[in-house]
Amino acid sequence: MATRRITTQQSAFLRFELESRDARREKVALQTICQLYRCGYHFTPEDKRGFEMQTAGLVMNSNDNKVVRWCLNTIARIGTKEGTLGSVRITLSKYESDPEIVASAVAALAHLFHGDISTVSEVSDIRPETRTLAAMQIVGPRVTGSADLRIDIETADIEVIKLALIVIGLNHDVENLFHPRHKNGELIRALGSHDDPIVRQYGVWAIIENDSLGPQHLGVPLERLEYEPPNVQAKLLQLGSTAINDFEMKQEFILAGSNLESIDAREGLAKGLLSEFYDGLQDITVPWMGEEASNRVRLLLAEHMARYSEEVPTYSEEALRLANESADFRERILLGAEGRPLYGKIQRMSDSMSPGLFDDSADPMRAKLIRNTKEEATTKVLMLNASPDDEERIRVDIEGRDVQEALELIRTPKRLIEITQRHASRLDQIQKELLAISPKILHFSGHGDEDVLIFETRDGQVDPLDGSVLADMIKAYGGLECVVLHSCFSHRIASACKRNVQFVIGSTREVDDTTASGFSRAFYQALAYGRTYKNAFDMGVIEVKAVSAAAAGAYIFLDS
């Protein structure tokens, strides 16, 4: 396969996404790098070194398992021993109980050691099937000596089946990997009825990626799309949007997919359309863009319109309009428009705009002013989560996810809310994160008692923080507008903090774990619509009250 360069615009966009501090965007950027390398594209040596170092840092610092896994997959494409071997070894040790991360780490090691992992001590205790299949993702069957490897789908572990499907999708498999008398495509069709939806998802993905496979190998019928879970729907829509040849069937399929309830499913469809256009598709995509509530999906539709802006005048007009909407849309549209007349139009429009719409790197003072203006217009939230192993487990991760999804649905926010989550938070991280992120809101979610909040030690044990110490930290930092203490019996700590910050939210009783995310979702959603802290608090309480009046009665709002 001929080597092709990843363009300057593509590199700039990927760097923009990896610096977003948004786990989902980081994951997608890493997936894109892996996809580009699989298709024969490569960074310039200078860019490659920069992305390698960025990935090595991210894999060590991210608390999101999917980001960690895709960092390792990216290292398996662009890593060097000097730059990433230490990070891979530490990550493998840290996540030794997570089979997906372990497999990605083995794949990274296979790349770093050119397939010869027999002398790598860290993999000696990993079962042979996992080692072999993980290494095959990168170096193929000849190097790993896997000609005799066979996976029995009736008895094999789920993780082994998933790894085998990845190997097939990457076209690094041996024929009859699953059965001596049946080709791999036939067994993928059989796995379409597997009980595990992730196995079904990986099966569809393998068909998308492997050119020797096609819709005839689907074991999940496209016409049963609505009965599948969102993760499978997303892959079916990505496949069907390009694989269906009949015009009327394709139009009906895409239209049905654009109206599905799941954001993940609609996102999968929009991804499929990045490489698909035919006359008549605009009759679906243009109205869909106008009605779509999720920015995740709208960004992909914007890139689709930019890519095919020469085919339909409406696409070019819509892309130019969206380029004014936000920096995220401008970067995405420039990515899609690269090499097309639209690209120059957007750049010229940027040059002629008044300060505030686009950055201007030619004028450092103006660029600095724009950055400062954007910073001041954004309300940053530092969300610290903790749920130690020796305490009752609470799903603090759901709270942050629900808030982020609620904010993504707001098309034109009056106040930009930027959430930064830190999971398994430790005491020694608090001041460091305050200084690094400069938030206006500090939000703690976890266990608490009369005078303490419960953080974690490095090994996941309880580490209490006295309320007076937190108050001192808030005073020393000095930049907060609001503190949210989403923990049980936090009213006394809230009172201590009130002397050093204008607004504090706490609880006089236990916080109901089942309604906690509802309060936070409504609270931050109201702030994004421009409401005051007090009004946002009231709306959060009402959201909880709709489920439990008792739970709603625990919340208190203190205004200094």
N, C-alpha and C positions, 0 to 999 in steps of 0.2 A: 504494500500500500504506500502510495506517494506521501511524503511529508508535506503538510501545508501549515502555514503560519496562522496562529490565532491573531486576529487583527488588533490594532491598537485600541479601537473602540470596544471590541469584545473584552479585552484585558481590563480596560478602564471600568466597564460595567461590572465585571466580576469582582474587581477590587472594591467598587462602590457597595456591592451587596455584602461582601465579607466584612466590611467595616460598619455594617448597619446595626450590629449588636442585637439583631433579631434572629433567633435560632432557626426559624423556618426559612428565612431568606439566606442565611448562611448555608443551610443544608442544600437548598436548591442550587446555589452557586457552586458548591462542591460537586454535586451531581452533574452539573453542566460541564465542569472541567473534565470529569471522568468520561462523560459522553463524547466530548470533543477529542480527547486522546484516543478513545476507541475508534473514532472515525478517521484517525490519521492526522489530526491537527496537533500542533505543538506550540508552546510559548517560545518567544525569543529567549536566548540564554539569560538575559538580564531579568526579564519578567519571570522566568521559571524560578530563578533564585529567590526573588521576592515572594512569590506565591508559596514556595517551599517553606520559607521561614514563617510566613503568616499562618500556614496550616500547622506547622509544628507547634507554634504558640497556642493556636486555637484548640488543638487536641488535648493540650495539658490543662487548659483553663475553662473549657466549656463544661457546663453541668447538664447539657442535653445529650442523651445517649445517641440519638440519631446524628447529631452533629459530630460527635466523637467517631462514630462508625464511618461516616462519610469523609472525615479527615483522614482516617486510616486508608480508605479506598483511594483517596487522592494521593496520599503518600505512595501507594502502590503503583501510581502512574508517574509521579514527578519527583519522588524522594531520592535522596542520596544518603549513604551511610553517615557521612560527616554531619549532615544537617538534621537528620530525623531519626536515626537508629535509637538514640537514647529516649526520645519521646515515645517511640513505639514500644520499647521494652517496659517503660514505666506504665504506660496505658494498659498493656497486656496484664501486668501484675495487678493494677487497680481494678480492672473489670474482668477478672478471671472467671467470675460466675455468670457473665453475660455471653451466651454462645454466639450471638451475632457479632459482637465486638471482637471476641476471640478469633472468629473466622476472618474478620477484616484485618486484624493484626497479623495473622499468619500470612495472608495475601501480601501485606506490606513487607513482611520479612522475606517472602519468596522473591519479591522484586529487588529488595536491597541485597540479597545474597544470590541473585541470578538463578533462582530455583533450587539451590543446594541448601536446604534447611536441616539436613541431617545432623549437622554439628551445632545447631542453635539449641542451647540447653532449655530455653524457655518453652519450647514446643514439645519437649519429650513426653510430657504427661498428657498431651492432647490426643484424643483417640485418632487412630490412623485414617479413618474415612474423612474426618474433618480436616486433618492436615492435608491430605491429598487433594480433596475437592477445593479447599481454600487456595492452595498453591496453583491448581489448574486454572483458576480465574485469571492469573497473570502470565504464567509461563506455558500453559497448555499441557496436553497429555504426554508428549514425547519426553519432556524434561523430567516430569514427575514419575514416569514409569508406571502409568495407571491403566495400561491396556487391559489388565485383568480385573479392574474394579467393576463391581456390579452392585446396584442398589435395588433391593427388593422393596417395592412400594407398599407391600402388605405388612412388612415387619420393621421397616426402617424408621428411625427417629425422625420427627418432624423437621428438626434443624438440618439433618442430613439431606432430606428431600428438598428443602429450600435451597441448600447449597448446590445440589445437583441441578436444579432448575436454573440457577444463576449461571452455572458453567455452560449449560445448553444455550441460554440466551446470549452469552458471550461468544458462542461458536467455538469453544475450546474443549468440547466434549469428545468422548469416544462413542462410536456408534453402538447401539444396543446397551447404553449405559444402565438402563433400568431392567432390561430383560434380554436374554440371548436370542429370543425368537421374535422380538418386537422392536421396531424402530423407535427412536426417542419421541418422535412426533405422536405416535400412537399412544404412548404412555402419558404424554402431556394431555392428550384428549381424555384419557381415563382419569387423570388427576383433577379434571374440571368438576368432578362431582365430590371431591374430597371435603371432609367436614370442616377442615381448617380454612377460613377465608384468606389467610395469608398465602397458603399453598396455591389456592385458586388465583390469587393476584399475581404471584410469581409465574404461574403457568402462562397467563395472558402476556405478562411482560416478556417472557422468553420468546413468544411468538412475534411480538413487536420487534424485538432486537435481532433475532436470527433470520437472515434472509432466506434460508432454506425452509422455513416454516411459514404457514399462512393461516387464514381463517378456517381452512378445512381441518386444522388440528385443534380448534377450539372445543373444549369440553363444557364451556359455559355459553349457551346459545345467546346471541345478541338480542333476540326477541324477548329474552327473560331478564333484560337489563334491570327493570324496576324491582325485581325480587332479590337482587344481590346487594350486599353491604356496600357502603360508599367506596372503600378501597378497591373493590373489584369493579364497581361501576366506572371508576376513574380510568382504569386500564382498558376496559371494554370500549369506552367512548374514545380513548386515544387511538385504539386499533381501528374501530369501525369508521371513524371520521376519514380515514385514508384508504381503508381496504374495501369498502362497499363500492361497487361499480355502478349499480343502477341509480340513476339520478333521483327518481322519486323516493326510492327507499333511503338513499343517503340524506335527502332533505328531511324526511320524516324522522330519521334517526337523530340527526343533529338538532333538530327543533325540539324533540323530546328530551334530549340530553341537556339542552340549555334551560329547560324548565324544571329539572330535578331539584329537590330540596337541598341536597348536600352540596356545600361549597367545594369539597374535595372532588366530587364527581364532575361538577361544572369546570373546575380547574383542569381536570384530566382531559376534558373535551377541548378546552382552549389550548392546551399543550399540543394536542393532535393537530389543531388547525394552524399551528405555526409553520407547518410544511405542506399546507393544503389550500388550494384555491381553485374554484371553478365558477363560471358565470351563473349567478343565481344564489351563491353562498351569501353575498352581501345582503340579500333579502332577509336573512336570519341574523347575521352578525351585527348589522347596524342597529336594528331595534333591540337586540339583546344587550348591546353596550349601553343603550339608554335606560334599560330596566335593571341591569345587574347591580346588586347591592354590595358585592365584595370587591374590594380593590385588588385582591390577589388575582381574581379572574379578569377584571378590567385591564390590569397591566398586560396580561397575556393577549387579550383581544386587541389592545393598542399596538403591541408588537406585530401581531398578525396584519393589522391594517397598514402599518408602516412598511412591512415586507412586500405587500401587494398593492402599494399606493399607486403604482403606474397602471394597474388593471382597472381600477374604479375611481373616478373623480371624488366620489363621496368619501372613500377611504382617506385620500390625501387631505381633504377638508377636515375630517374628523380627527386625524392625527395632528394636524396643525393646531386645532382647538385644544386637544388634550395636552399638548406640549406646554401649554400655559398653565395647566392645572396644578402641577407640582414638579419638584425636581425628580421624583421617582418616575413620573410619566415621561418627562423629557429624556432621562437616561434610557428608558426602555424603548422609546420611539426612535431615538438616535441609533440604538442597537439594531432595530429592525430596518431602519432606513439606510444603513450604511451602503454606499455604492449606488444610491438612487438619487434622483433629483430632489426628493423631499429632504434629504440630509442637508443639502446646501441651503434650502429654504429655511429650515429651522435654525441653522447657524446664523444666517443673515438676519432673521427675525430677532434672534437673541442679541445681535450687535446693535439693533436699532431700538431695542426696548429700553424703557427707563429703568434706573436701578431698582432692584428688588425682585425682578422676575427670574433673571438668570445670573449666574456668576460670570465674572469677566476676568479671566486670568491675566489679560494684558494690562490691567490696571490694579496693582496690588492694593492700593488704598480703598478702591471701590469694592474689591473682592472681600477685604477685611470688614468693611461696613456691612456688606450683605450677610456675611457669616454671623456677625454680631447681632444683626437684626433678626435673623432666623433663630439664633440661640435664645434671644429675649422673648420671641413669640412662642416658644415651645415650653410647655410645662413638663419637666422631666420627673419621673417617678422612680425611685429606688425601692423595689419590692424585695424584702429579705424574707425568705422562707426557711423554716426549720421544723423537722419532725424526727427527733433522735430515736435511735433503735430501741432504747430502753424506756420509751414512753409509748402510749397508745398511738398508733399510726393515724395521721390525719392527712387528707388529700389536699395539701396546700398548693400542689402543682396545678390542680384543676382551677383554682381561683384565678391565678395569673393567666391561664389559657383562655378562660371565659371572658376576662376583661379585654384581652388582646383581640379576640374574635368580635366582641361588641364594638370596639373602636374601629375595626376594619370595615364595618358595615356603614359607617358614617361617611357619606359622600363628600360633604362640604363642612367640616368641623369649624366652629368659631374659635376654638382653642385647640392647638395641637398638643396631644398627650403622647409622650414617649415613655414606654414602660421598659425598665431594665430589671430583669429578675435574677436573683442569686439564690440558688437552692442550697440546702444543707449549710446554712450560713453560720459562720464562726464569729466569736467576739473580736478576733484580730482583723476581721474584714470590714467592720462597720465604718471606722473612720477612713480607711483606705478607699472604700467605695464612695463615700460621701465626697471626698476630694476628687476622685477620678471622674465621677459622673455629674457632680454639681446639681443634684436634684432640688426641686421645690417641694416635693412631697416625699416623706419617708414612710413606708408602709411595711409593718411587720405582720406576718401570718405564722402562727404556731401556738405552742402551749404557753401558758402563763399562770401566775398565781398572784396573791395580794401585792407583793412588792418586787416581783422578778418576772423577766421574760426568759424563756428557755431557748437558748441557742445550742449549737452542737460543737463537740470537740472534733479533731481530725479523724478520730475513729468512730464517729457517730454517736457518742455518748452525750448525756445531759451536761450543759455548761450554762448555769444561770447568770443573767445580767441584772444587777440591782437597778431599780428605777432611777435612783439618784445619779448613778453613773451615766445612764442614758441621757438624763437631763443635762448633765455636764457636757456630754458629747455634742448635743444639739446646740448648746450655748456656744461652745468653742467653734463649731462649724458656722453657725450664724446665718445660713442662707435659706432656711426652710420656711415655707408658708404654712404647711400643714403636716401633722403626724397622725397616721392611722395605726392604732394598736389593735389588730384583729386577733385578740387572744383573750382567754378567760380571765375575769377578775382584774382587768387592767386599769380600773378607774383611778386607783391611787397613783399609779405610774403616770397616767394621763395628767393628773393634777400637778405632779412634780414637773412634768415637761411644759405645762401651760405657761410657766413663767418665762420660757425662752422661745416660744413660738406662738403665733396668733391663734391657730386653730388646732385642736386635738380631738380625735375620736377614740373612744375606749368602750369598755364594757363593765357593767356592774355585776354580771353573772357569767355563767358559762356561755360561750359562743357555740351556736348550733352549726356543726360542720356541714349539714345538708343545705343550709340556707346562706352560709357565709359568702359563697361565690356570687349569689344573687345580689347581696348588698353591694359588693365591690363593683360588679358589672354595672348596676344602676348608678352608683356614685360617680364612677369615672365617665360613663356615658353622658351624664348630666353636665359634668365639667366640660367635656368636649363640645357640648352644645352651648357653652358660654354661661352656664348657671353659676351662682355663687357657691362657696363651700357649704354654707348652711342649707341652701336649697338642695344641693346635690346630696347632702347627708339625709335630708328629709325624704328624698326620692328613694334613697337606698333603704331606709327603714320601711317605707311603704312596700317596697319590693319583698322584703322579708315578711312583713305583716300579712301579705296576701297568702303566705304559706303557714305562718305560725305567729300569732299575736304575742305569745310568751317569748319567743326568740327575738322579736322586734323590740320588746321592752327592755332588753339588756343594753342597747346601744345608748351612749351619751355623747353629746357634742359640747365641747368647752371652747369658749371664745374669750381670749384675754382682752 
